[in-house]
Amino acid sequence: MNEATTKQKIINAINELPDKIKVEDAIEKLYLLYKIEKGIEQEKKGKTLSHGTVKEKMNKWLE
């Protein structure tokens, strides 16, 4: 099975939206999909942090 193109992913996401939706909400949905794709690409490249590292960083921010 071939992976959908970016254009096809956008079309699919728009088709899944309700008929009555604000443009702002549609843009937020597309931006969320962009961020998810970006995260998946980072994971494929090994650019991730361990759970422990994230907890340490969060603790420093919350102090």
N, C-alpha and C positions, 0 to 999 in steps of 0.2 A: 504494500500500500504506500503510495507516494504521500509525502508530507504536503499539506496545503501551502500555497504561496501566501505571502503576507497580504496581498490584495484579497485573496479568497478568505483568509481568516477575518479580515475587516468586514467583508460582505456578510459572512456567517454571523459575526457578532452583531451587526446592525439588524440582520433579519430576526435575530432572537429578541431584540428589544420590543417592548410593547408599542402599540401604534401611537399612543399619547405619551410622549416623553419630551422633556426639555432638551434642547441642544446641549446645554451644559452637562446634563446627566449622561448623554450619549458620549460626549468627549471624555468624561471621567471613566466610563466603561472602557473606551479604547485605550486610555492612558494606563489603566490597570492591566489590560492585556499586554501592553508594551512592557511594563515593569516585570510582569511574570516571564515574558519571553527573554528579557534581558537577564533575569536571574537564572533561568535555565541555561542560557549560553555561558554565564559565568561558572555555573556548576560543571558544565561539560569541560571547561578549560581548567578546572581544578582551583578556581578562585573563590573558595568558600572558607568559612571559619567554623571551627568545632563549636559544639554547644558550650563547652567549658570556657572557651575564649570569649564567646559572646556574653556569657554570664559575668565574667570578670570585667569586661568593658562596661556592661550595664551597671554593675555595682559601683564602678568609678564615677559614672555619670550621675548616679543617684545619691552620691555622698554629699 
